[in-house]
């Protein structure tokens, strides 16, 4: 896949190179489109998938400006 690189104006600089769209055009087709539960085999794989997707909301580690001294 070849990447499209665009030149855009940036604040404080003249022009910068920005990576364009990297997705393939079109919509997913077939019966298996959007069926993540059937693609993962074991219960552990499904739990890992869900925990990874929701780690922002349920994770214990925080970074940068999100860090709090006292949990809410």
Secondary structure, 3 states (H helix, E strand, C coil): CCCCEEEEECCCCCEEEEECCCCCCCCCCCCCCCCHHHHCCCHHHHHHHHHHHCHHHHCCCCCHHHCCCCCC
